[in-house]
Amino acid sequence: MTTGGTQPAGPAVAVVVARQGRLPAGAAAAVAEAGGQVIVVGSGAEEAAAALTAAVSAWWTPATGEAGPAALAARLVAVLTPIPLVILPASPDGRDLAPRLAAALDRPLLAGAIRVRQEGAAVRADLLRVDGRVIVPVESAGPVVATLLPGGPAPAPVGSPPTLTPLYLSPSGPAQPDAVRQPDPEVLALIEPDPATMDLADATRVLGGGAGLVPRGADDEEARAIFTLLAGVAAALGASMGATRVVTDAGWTGHERQIGTTGVAVDPELYVAFGVSGASQHTGGLGHPDHVVSVNTDPSAPMTARADLALVTDASALLVRLAERLGVEIPAALKEIRV
């Protein structure tokens, strides 16, 4: 419940969980889908709300800190009950909070949507299923909670900073049935994920490799070794490793590392592309990184044109030199290759 000031109203609102002022992947898309209205909760909520260029009106919640999803859901019920469509980005925190909100609000959950919209009294959504190969259209006659997958076109900035309003929530929400009211587990510590193994969609730094990273004349073993080296260099830089579809289809790295419209959608702060030409299938899942570096021998490649910094040079040779500088072990399969 609010204790003063305005609060969201209208057909839709996004709910975004921030951590230390950082926004999750897909936050801007969720805000745009909600018509520019957003509630930002979590630590550093005010800073994160101010950074949402797709927002028109942003409410931020002081003092929620690292409150668990059950506690947040209980506190948000009174604010969200009048709003028919509540949208969360399908980030780890969003996927954790959304079902609890749906249960607390007694609404269906439309999980994994690529589009969701209010049309009159109904809500229509397109849900992605079967590892992204099937789109299932659904319709709900009443209010819903939905999670929106990242990876669509980045929404255009609204042109002016959002109106920021503090939203004071009561420490505990209204009474709820025992089936809904579940305590959060005790948090002993928050451990940052390992960039080498974390969900690629949540990585803030990504080193991507394309077919152009494989040394000329290399066999499959050597090609796999160059991507093992790319992963090692990425880890040394606090980044995650990604790849194009050509690379994953060839079996040089796992399909979970594939960036693109048929792979993982990312939106990192920094993307370094080694030997990536920049085909639309790949860049369609790339989002809008703050900084792009391209390493490619082709000065006219689309990725080169998109880059903030373009290095026209041999990608595999540069990667090996970078590994040497960082003290990353060169795989044995590459030691006989002249790069």
N, C-alpha and C positions, 0 to 999 in steps of 0.2 A: 504494500500500500504506500502511496506517496504521502509525504507530509507537507508538501508545498510545491508551488510552481506548476507548470503545465505538464501534461503527459501525452503519450502518443494516442492518436485517434485515427479513424479512417479504415479503409478496407484491408490494409496490409502493413506489417512492420517486420524488419529483420532483427534478429537477436544475434549478436556477435560476442564471442568470448575472447578477450585479450589476455595476453600473458606478458607482464613487464612492458606494457605499451606496444607490443607487437601484435599485428593483425594476422589471423590465419589465412591460408590460401582460400580463395573464393569469397572473401568477405565483400569485396567491391561488387561482385556479381549478385550476391544475395541482397545487398542494399539496393542495387538498381532494379532487381526483380520486385522489390517491395515498394517501388515508387519513390525511393530516396529517404524513407523513414527508417531509423535504426536505433536500437538500444544496445549500448556497449557495456558489458559487465566484465569483471575480472580486475587484475592488477594493472595499473597504468591505463585505466579506462578513458580518462579525459584525453590523454595524449593520443591514444589510438583513435578515438572518435574524431579528433581534429584532422587526422591523416586520411580520413575517408573522403576522397574527392568525388565519389559518386553519391554522397549523401547531401540531402537538402536540409533535413532536420535530424540532429543526433542528440540522443539523451545518454548520459553517462552516469554510472552508478558509483558514488563514492563508497569506500570502505567495504566493498564485497571481497576485495583481495583475492585469495586463492580458495574461496568457498567452494565446496563440492557441488556437483550437479543437482543432487537432491535438494540441498539448501537453496540453491539459486532458483530452482523450479518453484519451490514453495513461496519464495519471496516475489516472484514475477507473476504469479497467478492473477492477483487482483488487477494488475496493470494490463495483462494480455487478454483477460476474459472478454472485453467488448470488441476485440479486433478479430475479424473472421480468419485472416490468413497470417500465420506466423512462419517466417522463413529463417532457417539457419544454414550457414555454409556447412557442407559435409566434411568438415575438418574433424580431427579426433575429438576435440571438445564439443563441437556441434553435434556429432553423432552420439556423444555421451549425454548431452543435455536434452536433445530433441525428444527421445521417447519418454523421459521423465516429465517434460512439459506436456506432452500429449496425454499422458496418464492423469496428470494433475488437472488439466483442463477438460478431461473427458472427451477427447477428440481423436479421430484417426490420425495416424502418422503416414505421410507419403514420403518414403525414404528413397534417396538416390534419384532425385528429379533433375532433368536437364532444362525443363521449362515448367513454370507454375504460375497461374494467373487466376484472378478473381473475375468471374463473368456473371454479373447479377448476383443471385443468391448462391450460385454454384462455384466451386473451385475445380479447375481443370489442370491436369499435369501430365507430363510425359516422363515416365520413369525408365531408367536404363537398367536392363536385366541381362543375365547370361553373359557375364564378363563384358558388358558393353556392346553385345551383338544384337540385342533386341530392344526396341523401344515399345513400351506398353502405355497406351493412353488410358488415363483413369479420370473419373469425375466424382466429386463428393457434393452432396446436396447441402452440407453444412460446413461449419468452421473446421479448419485442419491445421496441423503443424507439418511442415515440409522441410526436408534437407535438400539443398541445391548443390549438385556436383560442380566443381570448378572445371575450367577448360574451355568455356565458350569465349566468344569475342569479348575483350575487355571493355567494360562500359566507359563511355566518354565522360570526362569530368563535367560537373554541372556548371562550371564557370566561376563559381564563387565559393568561399569556405562555408561549410555547413553551420547552421545555427546550433550552438551547443547549449544544452540545458541540463543541469544536474537533476537526477531522478533519485529521490530518497526513498529507499525501500525499508519496510519494517524488518526488524531482525528475524522475525518468524512470520511465515505466511498464515493464511486462514486454516482452520481445522480441516483435515482431509481424512478419507477413509483409511483404515489400516492397510488395505491392499496397495494404496498409493504412497502412504507416508513411510518411507524407508530411510534409515539413517545413512549418511555417507560414511565410507570407511575412513579410519583415522589416517591422515597423511603424515608419514614419518619423514619423508624427504622428497624433493622434486629433482629428478636426475635428467639432465639434458640428454636427448637421444644421440646415439652414435651416428654421425653422418654417413658412415659406410653401410649401415643396415637400416636406417630410419626410412619411413615412408617417403618415397621420392617427391610426392606431391607437397610435402611439408618442408622440403629443404629450402634454405635461404640462399645457398650457393650451390651451383651445379656445374660440373665439367662434363660436357657432352661430346661423344665421339661418333663420327660417321664413317662411311666406307673409305673416305679419303684419308683416314688416320692409319689404315693398314699399309705397311710398306710395300712397294711394288715388288711383285714376285713372291710374296709371303704365302705360305701354305696355311691351312686351317689352324694348326697348332700355334704357329707364330702370330696369326691374327688374334686368337684367343689370348695369347700372352700380352699383346699390346693393350688389350682392354683390361687385363689384370693390372698392367702397369698404370693405366689411366685411373683405375680405382685406387691404387696405392697413392698416386700423386694427389687425387682428390681428397683422400683421407688426411694426407699431410697438410693440406690447405684448409681443413675443416669444412670440406665440401662433400657432396654426394655425386656419384657417377651416373650419367644417363647415356642413352644411345639412340640412334635412329632405327627405323623399322628394318632397313636393309641389314643392319648389324645383328639385330635380334633374330630375324628370319634365317640368317646364315649360321646361327648358333654360336656366335662369338661371345655373347653375353646373354644373361637371362631376359626373358620377356618382361619381367617386372621392372626392368631398367629402361623400357622403351618409352620415349617421349613422343607424343603426337595425338592426333585425333582418334586413333585406334589404340592408343596406349595410355600412359599416365599424363595428366594435365599438370603442368607446373607453373609457377609464377614467382621465380626467385628474385632476390635482389641483384645477384650476379650470375650471368650465364657465360661460360667460356666454351666455345664450339671448336673442337679440333677435327678438321677434315669434314665438316658438315656443310653441304651445299646450300641448304635452306629451302628444301622442297616444302610445299604448302602443307602436306600431310604432317610434317614435323613441326613447322612453326605454328600450325593451328592449335597445338597443345602446349605451346611455349609461354602463353600469356604475354605480359609486358614487363620483362625484367627492367630494373632500374639501370643496369649497365650490361652491355653485351660486348664480348671480345671474340673475334673470329680469327682462327688460324687456318689458312687455306692457300694453296698455290694459285687458285683462280681468283684474280682480282675482280671479276665480273659476277661472281657467285652471289645469289640473293642474300646469303648470310653475311657476306662481306659488306654489301650495301647497307645492311641493317645495323651493322656493328658500330658502337661508339669508338672502338679501337680495332682496326683490321691489320693483321700481320700476314703479309703475303710471303709465305715461306712454307717449307715442308713440315707438316703437322707432327709426323712421327719423330723426326729429328729434334724438333723443339721439345716434344714431350720427354724424350730420353735425356736431353740436356737439363730440363727442369727437374727430372727425377734425380739426376746426379747432384744438382745443387741442393735438393731437399733431403738427400741421404736415403732415398727410396731404392730398395733393392731392384735391380734389373732382372727380370725373369731369364732363366738360362736359355730359353728358346730364342731370345732376342739378341743374345751376345754375339752371335755369328752374323747378324744382319748389319749391313752398313747403312746407317741412317744418319 
